[in-house]
């Protein structure tokens, strides 16, 4: 699955959860800006942020093929930063709370789809590779 497909899945989940009536292209663009790397989405960085923030169990559920554990909107804000959430929300003409609510559904789905069948895990050395990546990022 390519980055654009993952962003589209995230946009659909975001729109459904937040009740947004913004067009999907605008949501994809805003997600890309919020979560982006040079190619529009940096899944590895996103995973590292959440794992380094003490949410390794949540991330593991998203990476696996089973059910995804829920993340609370306030946890999304803690991980990504209130200023970034506010800017994201402003781009879409909604409140930061509404944006965080939508992101609490979109992010797990995006990581889940990016790692379906273990492809993401395999590419970074399995769950140990993800943990090692997080450890390096946060000096552990």
URFEN-V574817 format. One line per field, one symbol per residue. ss: DSSP state (A for helix, B for strand, O for the rest). phi: phi as a letter, one per 20 degrees, with the letter a starting at -180 (. if undefined). psi: psi as a letter, one per 40 degrees, with the letter a starting at -180 (. if undefined). A space follows every 50 residues. Layout:
ss: ???
phi: ???
psi: ???
This chain:
ss: OOAAAAAAAAAAAAAAAAOOOOOAAAAAAAAAAAAOOOOOOOAAAAAAAA AAOOOAAAAAAAAOOOOOOOOOAAAAAAAAOAAAAAAAAAAAOOOAAAAA AAAAAAAAAAAAAAOAAAAAAAAOOAAAAAAAAAAAAOOO
phi: .egffffffffffffffemfdfffgffgfffgffdfdfdoadfgffffgf ffendffffgffffeefeffdfgffffgfengfffffgffgdmcfgffff ffffeffgffffffdgmngfgffdnmfffffffffffdmd
psi: hidddddddddddddddeeieiidddddddddddeiadeehgdddddddd ddeefddddddddieaihiihiddddddddhddddddddddefiiddddd ddddddddddddddeheedddddefadddddddddddef.
